[in-house]
Amino acid sequence: MSTPRRGVIYCAVNSIHYLEAALISAFALRQFEPTLPIVILTNVAEATRLDLAPLGIKLQFIQVPPYPRLPDARDSRYVKTSLAVLSEFEETLYLDADILPLHPITPIWDYLNQGDIAMAIHPLPTLAQTNHVEPEEMDYTLKRCSGEASQYNGGVILWRNVPKIRVLFSVWKQEWLKFQQHDQLALIRAIATMNCPVVELPKIYNFPRSEFPWMGSKTAR
């Protein structure tokens, strides 16, 4: 069987609330993209009761492998940094579970004509502007990356399955494992280590909920 060319992937690990959010997002996306493959990676037991095949949504059950887990680590971030080996697609769009699609997303795939990975810039666009991380990890990162290094929003990630991007994800995971806190800070370090160019997605593809105070989730156009 040939590898599907394109598809969307979600991660809903260890929490029925994440699963519910991913389902809401996937159902919304299906209204705009009736044939696009959608996969939800999950280990939530309640998902076994669901039959989403009529909607063309695949539940892929996974196990989080043992790793040297720190007390506050989120397993979802371990899985997120493993997505390159978990995706079955040649071109993958990852969406955080709380992303709410509002329009068809077909045009987003064209950004892979410019490079192998694409993300929107974070509302705090540079490393130096980051203000939500522990000092130890911030200091560690500033010693390895310029304060002007771009900070990307990892809630929407578009990539092509090529060796360089698989290595980038592997480096991302290794960087995240050092502190097991902020996946976006680890991503900054991984991009710098790999000297990997990132195509910038327009903001419309990852609006933070602060732009829509009347909504409870991020939105993706």
C-alpha contacts under 8 A as a table, 3 or more apart, distances in Angstrom:
res1	aa1	res2	aa2	distance
3	T	88	E	6.60
3	T	89	F	6.12
3	T	90	E	6.75
4	P	7	G	7.40
4	P	88	E	6.89
4	P	89	F	5.14
4	P	90	E	6.49
5	R	89	F	5.46
5	R	90	E	4.81
5	R	91	E	5.94
6	R	36	L	7.45
6	R	37	P	7.18
6	R	89	F	5.45
6	R	90	E	6.02
6	R	91	E	4.77
6	R	92	T	5.83
6	R	93	L	7.94
7	G	36	L	6.04
7	G	37	P	4.76
7	G	38	I	5.79
7	G	39	V	7.62
7	G	89	F	6.04
7	G	91	E	6.72
7	G	92	T	5.33
7	G	93	L	6.34
8	V	36	L	7.49
8	V	37	P	6.29
8	V	38	I	4.79
8	V	39	V	6.22
8	V	92	T	5.80
8	V	93	L	4.70
8	V	94	Y	5.75
8	V	95	L	7.24
9	I	38	I	5.88
9	I	39	V	4.78
9	I	40	I	5.77
9	I	41	L	7.28
9	I	87	S	7.30
9	I	92	T	7.04
9	I	93	L	6.23
9	I	94	Y	4.87
9	I	95	L	6.44
10	Y	22	A	6.54
10	Y	38	I	7.97
10	Y	39	V	6.27
10	Y	40	I	4.65
10	Y	41	L	5.96
10	Y	94	Y	5.96
10	Y	95	L	5.57
10	Y	96	D	6.25
10	Y	97	A	6.24
11	C	22	A	7.50
11	C	40	I	5.81
11	C	41	L	4.78
11	C	42	T	6.17
11	C	76	S	6.97
11	C	79	V	7.50
11	C	80	K	7.13
11	C	96	D	7.01
11	C	97	A	6.70
12	A	15	S	6.81
12	A	16	I	7.76
12	A	18	Y	5.02
12	A	19	L	4.91
12	A	22	A	6.67
12	A	40	I	6.91
12	A	41	L	6.01
12	A	42	T	4.88
12	A	43	N	7.38
12	A	44	V	7.54
12	A	76	S	7.22
12	A	97	A	6.88
13	V	18	Y	6.94
13	V	19	L	7.45
13	V	41	L	7.45
13	V	42	T	5.11
13	V	43	N	5.57
13	V	44	V	6.40
13	V	75	D	7.05
13	V	76	S	5.58
14	N	18	Y	7.96
14	N	42	T	7.73
14	N	43	N	6.33
14	N	44	V	5.84
14	N	75	D	7.69
14	N	76	S	7.79
15	S	18	Y	5.34
15	S	19	L	6.53
15	S	44	V	6.44
16	I	19	L	4.87
16	I	20	E	6.10
16	I	44	V	6.31
16	I	46	E	7.36
17	H	20	E	5.03
17	H	21	A	6.20
18	Y	21	A	5.06
18	Y	22	A	6.09
18	Y	97	A	6.20
18	Y	98	D	7.92
19	L	22	A	5.08
19	L	23	L	6.12
19	L	42	T	7.44
19	L	44	V	7.42
19	L	47	A	7.87
19	L	97	A	7.50
20	E	23	L	5.12
20	E	24	I	6.27
21	A	24	I	5.16
21	A	25	S	6.25
21	A	97	A	5.30
21	A	98	D	5.67
22	A	25	S	5.07
22	A	26	A	5.99
22	A	40	I	7.35
22	A	96	D	7.57
22	A	97	A	4.19
22	A	98	D	6.63
23	L	26	A	4.98
23	L	27	F	5.95
23	L	97	A	7.90
24	I	27	F	5.18
24	I	28	A	6.20
24	I	100	L	7.80
25	S	28	A	5.15
25	S	29	L	6.14
25	S	97	A	6.62
25	S	98	D	6.87
25	S	99	I	6.15
25	S	100	L	5.18
25	S	101	P	6.58
26	A	29	L	5.00
26	A	30	R	6.08
26	A	38	I	7.21
26	A	57	I	7.73
27	F	30	R	5.10
27	F	31	Q	6.67
28	A	31	Q	5.41
28	A	32	F	7.20
28	A	100	L	6.99
28	A	101	P	6.08
28	A	102	L	7.57
29	L	32	F	5.44
29	L	33	E	5.99
29	L	100	L	7.82
29	L	101	P	5.55
29	L	102	L	7.74
29	L	103	H	8.00
29	L	104	P	7.55
30	R	33	E	4.91
30	R	34	P	5.16
30	R	35	T	7.71
30	R	36	L	7.63
30	R	55	L	7.69
31	Q	34	P	6.15
32	F	103	H	6.30
32	F	104	P	4.82
32	F	105	I	7.73
33	E	36	L	5.63
33	E	104	P	6.13
33	E	105	I	7.45
33	E	106	T	7.83
35	T	56	G	7.46
37	P	56	G	6.59
37	P	57	I	6.78
37	P	58	K	7.93
38	I	56	G	6.94
38	I	57	I	5.03
38	I	58	K	6.20
39	V	57	I	5.90
39	V	58	K	4.72
39	V	59	L	5.90
39	V	60	Q	6.63
40	I	57	I	7.53
40	I	58	K	6.26
40	I	59	L	5.01
40	I	60	Q	5.94
41	L	59	L	6.24
41	L	60	Q	4.88
41	L	61	F	5.94
41	L	62	I	6.49
42	T	47	A	7.76
42	T	59	L	7.06
42	T	60	Q	6.28
42	T	61	F	5.13
42	T	62	I	5.87
43	N	47	A	7.93
43	N	61	F	5.46
43	N	62	I	5.48
43	N	63	Q	6.25
44	V	47	A	5.75
44	V	48	T	7.98
45	A	48	T	5.88
46	E	49	R	5.83
46	E	50	L	7.68
47	A	50	L	5.43
47	A	59	L	7.62
51	D	54	P	7.42
52	L	55	L	5.39
52	L	56	G	6.53
52	L	57	I	5.34
52	L	58	K	6.60
52	L	59	L	7.60
53	A	56	G	4.94
53	A	57	I	5.70
53	A	58	K	6.50
54	P	57	I	7.66
64	V	75	D	7.05
64	V	78	Y	7.92
64	V	79	V	7.10
66	P	69	R	7.86
69	R	73	A	6.35
69	R	180	Q	7.79
70	L	73	A	5.43
70	L	180	Q	6.83
72	D	180	Q	7.61
72	D	181	Q	7.51
73	A	180	Q	5.22
73	A	181	Q	6.21
74	R	77	R	5.64
74	R	78	Y	7.09
74	R	180	Q	7.45
74	R	181	Q	7.67
75	D	78	Y	5.05
75	D	79	V	6.37
76	S	79	V	5.06
76	S	80	K	5.98
77	R	80	K	4.75
77	R	81	T	6.15
77	R	183	D	6.55
78	Y	81	T	5.41
78	Y	82	S	6.48
78	Y	173	K	6.80
78	Y	176	W	7.84
78	Y	177	L	7.99
79	V	82	S	4.95
79	V	83	L	6.41
80	K	83	L	5.36
81	T	84	A	7.63
81	T	169	F	5.73
81	T	170	S	7.16
81	T	172	W	6.17
81	T	173	K	5.02
81	T	183	D	7.98
82	S	85	V	5.92
82	S	86	L	6.46
82	S	169	F	6.52
82	S	170	S	7.11
82	S	173	K	6.92
83	L	86	L	4.81
83	L	87	S	5.83
83	L	169	F	7.52
84	A	87	S	5.72
84	A	161	N	7.10
84	A	165	I	7.56
84	A	166	R	5.57
84	A	169	F	6.35
85	V	88	E	7.92
85	V	166	R	7.22
87	S	92	T	7.07
89	F	92	T	5.73
89	F	161	N	7.33
90	E	160	R	5.91
90	E	161	N	5.10
91	E	158	L	7.42
91	E	159	W	5.77
91	E	160	R	4.49
91	E	161	N	6.05
92	T	157	I	7.98
92	T	158	L	5.72
92	T	159	W	5.49
92	T	160	R	6.47
92	T	161	N	7.71
93	L	156	V	7.08
93	L	157	I	5.73
93	L	158	L	4.44
93	L	159	W	6.66
94	Y	155	G	7.49
94	Y	156	V	5.57
94	Y	157	I	5.07
94	Y	158	L	6.33
95	L	99	I	6.28
95	L	155	G	5.78
95	L	156	V	4.87
95	L	157	I	6.86
96	D	99	I	5.51
96	D	155	G	4.88
96	D	156	V	6.56
98	D	217	S	5.38
98	D	218	K	6.01
98	D	219	T	7.95
99	I	155	G	7.57
99	I	206	N	7.93
99	I	217	S	6.17
99	I	218	K	4.78
99	I	219	T	5.00
99	I	220	A	6.05
100	L	217	S	6.59
100	L	218	K	6.04
100	L	219	T	4.41
100	L	220	A	5.73
101	P	104	P	7.73
101	P	219	T	5.69
101	P	220	A	4.57
101	P	221	R	5.55
102	L	219	T	6.85
102	L	220	A	6.24
102	L	221	R	5.22
103	H	220	A	7.66
103	H	221	R	4.95
104	P	107	P	7.95
104	P	221	R	6.84
105	I	108	I	5.68
105	I	221	R	6.27
106	T	109	W	6.24
107	P	110	D	5.75
107	P	111	Y	7.95
108	I	111	Y	5.87
109	W	112	L	5.83
109	W	113	N	7.94
109	W	158	L	7.83
110	D	113	N	5.54
110	D	114	Q	7.83
111	Y	114	Q	5.54
111	Y	115	G	7.08
111	Y	118	A	6.98
111	Y	199	V	7.11
111	Y	201	L	7.48
112	L	115	G	5.08
112	L	116	D	5.63
112	L	117	I	6.72
112	L	118	A	7.18
112	L	158	L	7.76
112	L	159	W	7.10
112	L	160	R	7.15
112	L	199	V	7.92
113	N	116	D	7.83
114	Q	199	V	6.67
115	G	118	A	7.31
115	G	197	P	7.43
115	G	198	V	6.95
115	G	199	V	6.02
116	D	159	W	5.49
116	D	160	R	5.15
116	D	161	N	8.00
116	D	162	V	7.64
116	D	165	I	7.11
116	D	198	V	7.54
116	D	199	V	7.78
117	I	157	I	7.32
117	I	158	L	5.58
117	I	159	W	4.18
117	I	160	R	6.43
117	I	165	I	7.35
117	I	197	P	7.79
117	I	198	V	5.57
117	I	199	V	6.14
118	A	157	I	6.11
118	A	158	L	5.09
118	A	159	W	6.32
118	A	198	V	5.40
118	A	199	V	4.36
118	A	200	E	5.67
118	A	201	L	6.04
119	M	152	Y	6.16
119	M	153	N	6.51
119	M	154	G	6.98
119	M	156	V	6.22
119	M	157	I	5.25
119	M	158	L	6.52
119	M	198	V	7.03
119	M	199	V	6.48
119	M	200	E	5.41
119	M	201	L	5.15
120	A	152	Y	5.81
120	A	153	N	5.69
120	A	154	G	7.97
120	A	156	V	7.32
120	A	200	E	5.36
120	A	201	L	4.42
120	A	202	P	6.06
120	A	203	K	5.95
120	A	205	Y	7.11
120	A	206	N	6.46
121	I	124	L	7.88
121	I	125	P	5.79
121	I	150	S	7.21
121	I	151	Q	6.10
121	I	152	Y	4.38
121	I	153	N	5.56
121	I	200	E	6.74
121	I	201	L	7.41
121	I	203	K	7.29
122	H	125	P	5.03
122	H	126	T	7.99
122	H	151	Q	5.62
122	H	152	Y	4.81
122	H	153	N	4.44
123	P	153	N	7.85
123	P	208	P	7.74
124	L	127	L	7.84
124	L	129	Q	5.75
124	L	130	T	6.00
124	L	151	Q	7.00
125	P	129	Q	6.92
125	P	130	T	7.98
125	P	150	S	5.76
125	P	151	Q	5.13
125	P	152	Y	7.13
126	T	129	Q	5.39
126	T	130	T	6.78
126	T	147	G	6.65
126	T	148	E	5.33
126	T	149	A	5.46
126	T	150	S	4.55
126	T	151	Q	4.96
127	L	130	T	5.35
127	L	142	L	7.80
127	L	146	S	7.49
127	L	147	G	5.04
127	L	148	E	6.05
127	L	149	A	5.58
127	L	150	S	6.30
127	L	151	Q	5.81
127	L	185	L	7.85
127	L	188	I	7.86
128	A	147	G	4.48
128	A	148	E	6.33
128	A	149	A	7.91
130	T	133	V	7.19
133	V	137	E	7.00
133	V	138	M	6.42
133	V	182	H	7.14
134	E	137	E	5.69
134	E	138	M	6.26
135	P	138	M	4.95
135	P	139	D	5.91
136	E	139	D	5.31
136	E	140	Y	6.19
137	E	140	Y	4.98
137	E	141	T	6.09
137	E	179	F	6.95
138	M	141	T	5.13
138	M	142	L	6.14
138	M	185	L	7.96
139	D	142	L	5.15
139	D	143	K	6.33
140	Y	143	K	5.40
140	Y	144	R	6.83
141	T	144	R	5.24
141	T	145	C	5.91
141	T	185	L	7.37
141	T	189	R	6.63
142	L	145	C	5.12
142	L	146	S	6.24
142	L	147	G	6.26
143	K	146	S	7.83
144	R	189	R	7.10
145	C	149	A	6.57
145	C	188	I	7.72
145	C	189	R	6.64
145	C	192	A	6.62
146	S	149	A	5.23
149	A	188	I	7.27
150	S	188	I	7.29
151	Q	184	Q	7.11
151	Q	185	L	7.59
151	Q	188	I	6.34
152	Y	184	Q	6.91
152	Y	188	I	7.72
153	N	156	V	6.84
153	N	184	Q	7.00
153	N	206	N	7.84
154	G	157	I	6.03
154	G	183	D	7.84
154	G	184	Q	6.33
155	G	206	N	7.34
156	V	205	Y	7.58
156	V	206	N	6.54
159	W	165	I	7.48
160	R	165	I	7.24
161	N	165	I	6.63
161	N	166	R	6.88
162	V	165	I	5.60
162	V	166	R	6.37
163	P	166	R	5.09
163	P	167	V	6.22
164	K	167	V	5.16
164	K	168	L	6.20
165	I	168	L	4.79
165	I	169	F	6.27
166	R	169	F	5.27
166	R	170	S	6.35
167	V	170	S	4.92
167	V	171	V	6.17
168	L	171	V	5.15
168	L	172	W	6.03
168	L	190	A	6.43
168	L	191	I	7.02
168	L	194	M	6.57
168	L	196	C	7.78
169	F	172	W	4.84
169	F	173	K	6.20
169	F	190	A	7.96
170	S	173	K	5.18
170	S	174	Q	6.40
171	V	174	Q	5.05
171	V	175	E	6.12
171	V	190	A	5.54
172	W	175	E	5.12
172	W	176	W	6.09
172	W	183	D	7.97
172	W	186	A	5.95
172	W	187	L	5.45
172	W	189	R	7.55
172	W	190	A	4.98
172	W	191	I	7.95
173	K	176	W	5.02
173	K	177	L	6.12
173	K	186	A	7.81
174	Q	177	L	5.15
174	Q	178	K	6.75
175	E	178	K	5.50
175	E	179	F	7.68
175	E	186	A	5.12
175	E	187	L	7.56
175	E	189	R	7.01
175	E	190	A	6.70
176	W	179	F	5.95
176	W	180	Q	5.15
176	W	181	Q	6.97
176	W	182	H	7.08
176	W	183	D	5.91
176	W	186	A	5.05
176	W	187	L	7.81
177	L	180	Q	4.92
179	F	182	H	7.74
180	Q	183	D	7.64
182	H	185	L	5.45
182	H	186	A	6.42
183	D	186	A	5.05
183	D	187	L	6.05
184	Q	187	L	4.83
184	Q	188	I	6.34
185	L	188	I	5.11
185	L	189	R	6.58
186	A	189	R	5.17
186	A	190	A	6.19
187	L	190	A	4.93
187	L	191	I	6.07
188	I	191	I	5.30
188	I	192	A	6.27
189	R	192	A	5.13
189	R	193	T	6.05
190	A	193	T	5.02
190	A	194	M	6.12
191	I	194	M	5.22
191	I	195	N	5.63
191	I	196	C	5.26
191	I	197	P	7.64
192	A	195	N	4.87
192	A	196	C	6.90
193	T	196	C	7.91
201	L	205	Y	6.73
202	P	205	Y	6.03
202	P	206	N	7.89
203	K	206	N	5.55
203	K	207	F	6.07
204	I	207	F	5.90
204	I	220	A	6.67
204	I	221	R	5.71
205	Y	219	T	7.36
205	Y	220	A	4.60
205	Y	221	R	4.87
206	N	218	K	6.88
206	N	219	T	5.87
206	N	220	A	4.96
206	N	221	R	7.26
207	F	211	E	6.61
207	F	218	K	5.81
207	F	219	T	5.29
207	F	220	A	6.46
208	P	211	E	5.77
208	P	212	F	7.52
208	P	217	S	7.57
208	P	218	K	4.84
208	P	219	T	6.77
209	R	212	F	5.06
209	R	213	P	6.23
209	R	215	M	6.47
209	R	216	G	6.45
209	R	217	S	5.34
209	R	218	K	4.63
209	R	219	T	7.09
210	S	213	P	5.42
212	F	215	M	5.54
213	P	216	G	7.42
215	M	218	K	7.97
